[in-house]
Amino acid sequence: MGKNNKLFGEEKIGKLLIKFSIPIIISFLVSELYNMVDTLFVGRNVGRYGIGALVLVFPIQRIIIALSIMIGVGTSTAFSRSNGQNNMDKARKFVRNGFSLSFLLMSSLTAIIYIFSDKILVGLGASEQTLQYANTYLNIIIFGSTFLSLTTFISHVMISLGNNKVSIISTSIGAIVNIIFDYILVVKFHMGVKGAAIATTVSQIIGFSYAYYNYLKVKKEYKIPSGFHLDKKFIMPIILVGLSAFIIESEDGILMAALNHLLLNTVGDNGIIVLGVISKVYMFLFITMFGIASAMQPIAAYNVGAKNYKRLKSVMEKTAVYAFLTSAIMWAGAMIFTPQLMALFVKDAEIIEESAKAFRIMVSVFPIVSIYYVSIFYFQALGKAKASILMSIFKQLILMLPISIILVKVFHLGAIGVWLSYPISDILASIASFMLIREESYKLNIKVEEQIAIENRKGTIPFVSN
């Protein structure tokens, strides 16, 4: 592990962030592609009820992805912190417990969802027209959830070990297979949502196969224990640290389900279709932001464990700058090409026009929200689970959902009220997170000054690359 110690403790921070964010960005990209590509093919080849079905299943998919990321982030962060403390035996046990948790949790969840799929979909707002499509899609893709979860877990562990190639290749394989099979099954064989679901599941299995093959080699090299094992002493830290990541991912699904009902009762099916279309593009804007913030976590966690507070401060500052700049670039491109992006999913000119208008309102202040999400990932790395969890639910569940209800129900703004709730909550959440980060920076500055004073008394100030 000496190589990784040198990387996290001495390598230039900008270089580290770029190196480790790329595979994570690709991983996030593929996670979105699994659902977005299906929506694209189904929307243009099946029609509105096909899109409706995928919108209904979306909250379930978000929960599955959220649980996968929770375990991956929790294990990766705990592993890096243990490594920073030079406790490799503890780090190995975190990996073993994380893998066991991922497999057993997803296997159980698959069985539960399959058995109660009808009731779950009706609860999410399925109608007679959409229930059959949604059930067909859900009952196939659910069997790929365990493979998706384990691939996500392996990707995070590999990155913590300094190996980002496996994540890049496995996720790229999955994306390519999904696109190819979607085209063959949906377009050529006219299998509709069933074909899209099969394509997604097959791509997840193939991507996992490659990741697991490489994981076995690394497992042997680093002497990670075999077999399934769940130890509360290791499982709880994984869950607590990863819980805010789970909330970030899952709250999209919760919010989507709530807004679906709000729009249906206000403007009807068109509102749900517009929300379904713009949400696909909206979530893509977060990819670089989340990728950079996630890459920061093992670096920050290592330096927390090593008590290198000067470097920790620099990690936070550069992460915030990189996240803002990349988010601004993504936002500018999306604002310029909004109609073209909407047209990828639907052919109806009216829906395209409504979607473009709604999207531009929704993302009007998007770049500033980068500080909000960076603060969440930063608190995770520090091991401050309560702060990260509170911030995770703040924007969408505490702010956005009530604001959208007030604007629609009290001020009678209709769908516009839903779209306006996004920038309003972005502004408020960004202000709150900035205040928290400023307070944390003040505490960190005190530690940095103390560290410098100690080094000066020793007569040596070690060089730390920024």
C-alpha positions in Angstrom: 0.0 0.0 0.0 3.1 2.3 0.0 2.3 3.5 -3.5 -1.2 4.6 -2.5 0.1 6.3 0.7 2.5 8.3 -1.4 -0.3 9.2 -3.9 -2.9 10.4 -1.3 -0.3 12.0 1.0 2.2 13.6 -1.5 0.9 13.6 -5.1 -0.3 17.0 -6.5 -3.9 17.4 -5.5 -5.1 18.7 -8.9 -3.5 15.7 -10.6 -5.1 13.3 -8.0 -8.6 14.8 -8.4 -8.4 14.4 -12.2 -7.0 10.9 -12.1 -9.5 9.5 -9.6 -12.6 11.5 -10.8 -12.4 10.2 -14.4 -13.4 6.6 -13.6 -16.0 7.8 -11.1 -17.5 10.1 -13.7 -17.6 7.3 -16.2 -19.3 5.1 -13.6 -21.9 7.7 -12.9 -22.4 8.2 -16.6 -23.1 4.6 -17.2 -25.5 4.4 -14.2 -27.5 7.2 -15.9 -27.1 5.6 -19.4 -28.7 2.4 -18.2 -32.0 4.3 -17.7 -31.5 7.2 -20.2 -30.8 5.0 -23.2 -33.8 2.9 -22.5 -35.9 6.0 -22.3 -34.5 7.3 -25.6 -35.2 4.1 -27.5 -38.6 3.4 -25.8 -39.7 7.0 -26.2 -39.1 7.1 -29.9 -40.2 3.5 -30.7 -43.0 2.7 -28.2 -44.6 6.0 -27.4 -45.9 8.0 -24.4 -47.1 5.0 -22.4 -43.6 3.5 -22.8 -42.0 6.7 -21.4 -44.7 6.7 -18.6 -43.7 3.2 -17.6 -40.0 4.0 -17.3 -40.8 7.2 -15.3 -42.8 5.0 -12.9 -40.0 2.5 -12.5 -37.4 5.3 -12.1 -37.8 5.8 -8.3 -37.1 2.1 -7.8 -34.0 2.2 -9.9 -32.8 5.2 -8.0 -33.2 3.4 -4.7 -31.2 0.4 -6.1 -28.4 2.7 -7.4 -28.5 4.7 -4.1 -28.0 1.6 -2.0 -25.1 0.5 -4.3 -23.4 3.8 -4.0 -24.0 3.9 -0.2 -22.1 0.7 0.3 -19.4 1.6 -2.2 -18.8 5.1 -0.8 -19.0 3.9 2.8 -16.5 1.0 2.2 -14.1 3.1 0.1 -14.0 5.9 2.7 -13.6 3.6 5.7 -10.9 1.7 3.8 -9.0 4.9 3.0 -9.3 6.2 6.6 -8.0 2.9 8.0 -5.2 2.9 5.4 -4.2 6.4 6.5 -4.0 5.1 10.0 -1.7 2.3 8.8 -4.3 -0.3 9.9 -4.4 -2.5 6.8 -6.0 -5.5 8.6 -9.0 -3.3 9.5 -9.1 -2.0 5.9 -9.4 -5.5 4.5 -12.2 -6.4 6.9 -14.2 -3.3 5.7 -13.9 -4.6 2.1 -15.0 -8.1 3.0 -18.0 -6.8 5.0 -18.9 -4.3 2.3 -19.0 -7.0 -0.4 -21.1 -9.3 1.7 -23.6 -6.5 2.5 -23.9 -5.5 -1.1 -24.7 -9.0 -2.3 -27.1 -10.0 0.5 -29.0 -6.7 0.6 -29.6 -6.6 -3.2 -30.5 -10.3 -3.4 -33.2 -9.7 -0.7 -34.4 -6.5 -2.3 -34.8 -8.3 -5.7 -37.1 -10.9 -4.2 -39.2 -8.4 -2.3 -39.7 -6.1 -5.4 -40.5 -9.0 -7.7 -43.1 -10.4 -5.3 -44.8 -7.1 -4.7 -44.2 -5.4 -8.1 -47.9 -4.7 -8.9 -48.6 -3.1 -5.5 -45.4 -1.0 -5.6 -46.1 0.3 -9.1 -49.7 1.2 -8.3 -48.5 3.0 -5.2 -46.1 5.0 -7.5 -49.0 6.1 -9.7 -49.4 3.5 -12.4 -52.6 3.6 -14.4 -54.3 0.9 -16.4 -52.5 2.1 -19.5 -49.0 2.1 -17.9 -49.1 -0.7 -15.4 -48.5 -3.5 -17.9 -45.6 -1.8 -19.5 -44.1 -0.8 -16.1 -44.5 -4.3 -14.7 -42.8 -5.9 -17.7 -39.9 -3.6 -17.5 -39.4 -3.8 -13.7 -39.7 -7.6 -13.4 -36.8 -8.0 -15.8 -34.4 -5.3 -14.8 -34.7 -6.2 -11.1 -32.7 -9.3 -11.7 -29.7 -7.2 -12.8 -29.7 -5.1 -9.6 -27.3 -7.4 -7.7 -24.8 -7.3 -10.6 -25.1 -3.5 -10.8 -24.6 -3.2 -7.1 -21.5 -5.4 -7.0 -20.0 -3.6 -10.0 -20.5 -0.3 -8.2 -18.9 -1.6 -5.1 -15.9 -3.1 -6.9 -15.4 0.2 -8.7 -15.1 2.2 -5.5 -12.8 -0.4 -3.9 -10.5 -0.5 -6.9 -10.2 3.3 -6.9 -9.3 3.2 -3.2 -6.6 0.7 -4.1 -5.2 3.1 -6.8 -6.6 1.1 -9.7 -9.0 3.1 -11.9 -8.7 1.1 -15.1 -11.1 -1.7 -14.1 -13.9 0.8 -13.3 -13.4 2.6 -16.7 -13.4 -0.6 -18.7 -16.2 -2.4 -16.9 -18.6 0.5 -17.1 -17.7 1.3 -20.7 -18.4 -2.3 -21.6 -21.8 -2.1 -19.9 -22.7 1.1 -21.7 -21.8 -0.2 -25.2 -23.6 -3.5 -24.7 -26.7 -1.7 -23.5 -26.8 0.6 -26.5 -26.2 -2.3 -29.0 -28.8 -4.6 -27.4 -31.4 -1.7 -27.1 -31.0 -1.1 -30.8 -31.3 -4.7 -31.8 -34.2 -5.7 -29.4 -36.2 -2.4 -29.4 -35.7 -1.1 -33.0 -35.1 -4.3 -35.0 -37.1 -6.9 -33.1 -39.8 -4.5 -31.9 -39.7 -5.9 -28.4 -40.6 -2.6 -26.8 -40.0 -2.1 -23.0 -39.3 -5.9 -22.7 -36.4 -5.5 -25.1 -35.1 -2.4 -23.3 -35.2 -4.3 -20.0 -33.4 -7.3 -21.3 -30.7 -5.0 -22.8 -30.1 -3.3 -19.5 -29.9 -6.6 -17.6 -27.5 -8.2 -20.0 -25.2 -5.2 -20.0 -25.1 -5.2 -16.2 -24.2 -8.9 -16.1 -21.4 -8.5 -18.7 -20.0 -5.4 -17.0 -20.0 -7.2 -13.6 -18.2 -10.2 -15.1 -15.2 -8.1 -16.1 -15.1 -6.2 -12.9 -15.3 -9.3 -10.7 -12.6 -11.1 -12.7 -10.2 -8.3 -11.9 -11.5 -8.0 -8.3 -10.5 -11.6 -7.6 -6.9 -10.8 -8.7 -6.7 -7.8 -6.4 -8.4 -9.7 -3.6 -5.6 -12.2 -3.7 -2.9 -9.6 -4.0 -4.1 -7.6 -1.0 -5.1 -10.7 1.0 -8.7 -9.7 1.4 -10.6 -12.5 3.3 -13.0 -14.7 1.3 -16.5 -15.7 2.2 -19.6 -13.8 3.3 -19.3 -12.1 6.7 -21.3 -9.4 8.3 -19.9 -7.8 11.4 -21.8 -4.9 13.0 -18.5 -3.3 14.0 -17.7 -2.8 10.3 -21.2 -2.7 8.7 -22.4 0.3 10.8 -19.5 2.6 9.8 -20.0 1.7 6.2 -23.7 2.5 6.3 -23.3 5.7 8.4 -20.6 7.2 6.2 -22.4 6.1 3.0 -25.9 7.1 4.2 -25.7 10.7 2.9 -24.6 9.4 -0.5 -27.7 7.1 -0.4 -29.9 10.0 0.5 -28.5 12.2 -2.4 -29.2 9.4 -4.9 -32.5 8.2 -3.5 -34.1 11.5 -2.9 -34.3 12.0 -6.7 -36.6 9.1 -6.8 -38.6 10.2 -3.8 -39.0 13.7 -5.3 -39.9 12.4 -8.7 -42.7 10.2 -7.3 -44.1 13.2 -5.3 -43.8 15.6 -8.3 -45.5 13.1 -10.5 -48.6 13.1 -8.3 -48.5 16.9 -8.0 -48.2 17.5 -11.8 -50.8 14.8 -12.6 -53.4 16.6 -10.4 -52.4 20.0 -11.8 -51.7 19.7 -15.6 -52.3 16.1 -16.4 -50.1 13.6 -18.3 -48.1 16.2 -20.2 -46.6 17.5 -17.0 -45.4 14.0 -16.1 -44.0 13.4 -19.6 -42.2 16.8 -19.5 -40.7 16.0 -16.0 -39.6 12.6 -17.3 -37.8 14.1 -20.3 -36.1 17.0 -18.5 -35.0 14.9 -15.5 -32.9 12.7 -17.8 -30.9 15.7 -19.0 -30.9 17.4 -15.6 -29.2 14.4 -13.9 -26.5 14.3 -16.4 -25.4 17.8 -15.3 -24.4 16.4 -11.9 -22.0 13.8 -13.3 -18.8 15.9 -13.2 -19.7 17.5 -9.9 -20.4 14.2 -8.2 -17.3 12.6 -9.8 -14.9 15.3 -8.5 -16.5 15.3 -5.1 -16.4 11.5 -4.9 -12.7 11.5 -6.0 -12.0 14.0 -3.2 -13.3 11.6 -0.5 -10.6 9.0 -0.3 -7.9 11.7 -0.6 -9.5 13.8 2.2 -10.2 10.7 4.3 -6.6 9.5 4.1 -5.3 12.9 5.2 -7.8 13.0 8.0 -6.5 9.7 9.2 -2.9 10.9 8.7 -3.7 14.2 10.5 -2.2 16.2 7.5 -4.5 19.2 8.0 -2.6 21.5 5.6 -3.1 19.1 2.7 -6.8 18.5 3.8 -7.5 22.2 3.5 -6.0 22.3 0.0 -8.0 19.3 -1.0 -11.2 21.0 0.0 -10.4 24.3 -1.7 -9.4 22.7 -5.1 -12.3 20.4 -5.1 -14.7 23.3 -4.7 -13.1 25.2 -7.6 -12.9 22.2 -9.9 -16.5 21.2 -9.2 -17.8 24.7 -9.9 -15.9 25.2 -13.1 -16.9 21.8 -14.6 -20.5 22.4 -13.6 -20.5 25.8 -15.3 -19.2 24.2 -18.5 -21.9 21.5 -18.4 -24.6 24.0 -17.6 -23.6 26.4 -20.5 -23.7 23.5 -23.0 -27.1 22.4 -21.8 -28.5 25.9 -21.9 -27.3 26.4 -25.5 -28.6 23.1 -26.9 -31.7 22.6 -24.7 -34.2 22.0 -27.6 -31.9 19.6 -29.3 -31.4 17.6 -26.0 -35.2 17.4 -25.5 -35.7 16.2 -29.0 -33.6 13.2 -28.3 -36.4 11.7 -26.3 -39.6 12.8 -28.0 -40.9 13.7 -31.4 -43.9 15.8 -30.3 -43.0 19.5 -31.0 -45.3 20.7 -28.2 -43.6 18.5 -25.6 -40.2 19.6 -26.9 -41.1 23.3 -26.5 -42.6 22.8 -23.0 -39.6 20.7 -21.9 -37.1 23.3 -23.1 -38.9 26.1 -21.3 -39.1 24.1 -18.1 -35.5 22.9 -18.2 -34.1 26.4 -18.6 -36.1 27.6 -15.5 -35.0 24.5 -13.6 -31.2 25.0 -14.1 -31.1 28.8 -14.2 -28.6 29.0 -11.2 -27.2 25.4 -11.4 -23.4 26.1 -11.1 -23.7 27.6 -7.6 -25.2 24.3 -6.2 -21.7 22.7 -6.6 -20.7 24.0 -3.2 -23.7 22.3 -1.6 -22.8 18.8 -2.9 -19.1 19.3 -2.3 -19.8 20.1 1.3 -21.8 16.9 1.7 -19.0 14.7 0.3 -16.5 16.6 2.4 -18.4 16.0 5.7 -18.6 12.3 4.7 -14.8 12.2 4.3 -14.4 13.8 7.7 -16.5 11.1 9.2 -19.2 13.6 10.3 -22.2 11.5 9.3 -24.8 13.6 11.0 -23.8 16.8 9.2 -23.6 15.1 5.8 -27.0 13.4 6.3 -28.7 16.6 7.3 -27.2 18.4 4.3 -28.2 15.5 2.0 -31.9 15.9 2.8 -31.9 19.7 3.0 -32.2 20.8 -0.6 -34.7 18.4 -2.1 -36.8 17.1 0.8 -36.7 20.0 3.3 -36.7 22.9 0.7 -37.7 21.8 -2.8 -40.7 19.6 -2.1 -42.5 22.0 0.3 -41.7 25.0 -1.9 -43.1 23.3 -5.0 -46.3 22.4 -3.1 -46.7 26.0 -1.9 -46.1 27.5 -5.3 -48.6 25.1 -6.9 -51.3 24.8 -4.3 -51.1 28.2 -2.6 -50.0 30.5 -5.4 -51.6 28.4 -8.2 -48.6 28.7 -10.5 -49.2 25.2 -12.0 -46.3 23.4 -13.6 -44.2 26.7 -13.5 -44.3 26.4 -9.7 -42.7 23.0 -9.9 -39.9 24.3 -12.2 -39.3 27.4 -10.1 -38.8 25.3 -6.9 -35.5 24.1 -8.3 -33.5 27.4 -8.6 -35.1 28.7 -5.3 -33.9 25.7 -3.4 -30.5 25.7 -5.1 -29.9 29.3 -3.9 -31.0 28.6 -0.3 -29.1 25.3 0.0 -25.9 26.9 -1.4 -26.1 29.7 1.1 -26.5 27.3 4.0 -23.7 25.0 2.8 -21.4 27.9 2.3 -21.9 29.0 5.9 -21.2 25.5 7.2 -18.1 25.1 5.1 -16.9 28.5 6.4 -17.3 27.4 10.0 -15.5 24.1 9.3 -12.7 26.0 7.5 -12.2 28.2 10.6 -11.7 25.1 12.7 -9.4 23.6 10.1 -7.3 26.7 10.0 -6.7 26.5 13.7 -5.4 22.9 13.3 -3.2 24.0 10.4 -1.6 26.7 12.5 -1.0 24.3 15.3 0.5 21.8 12.9 2.9 24.5 11.5 3.9 25.6 15.0 4.8 22.0 15.9 6.8 21.5 12.8 8.6 24.8 13.3 9.5 23.8 16.9 11.0 20.6 15.4 13.0 22.6 13.0 11.7 20.9 9.9 8.7 21.7 7.7 8.1 18.7 5.3 7.3 19.5 1.7 3.7 18.9 0.8 2.8 19.2 -2.9 -0.4 21.0 -3.6 
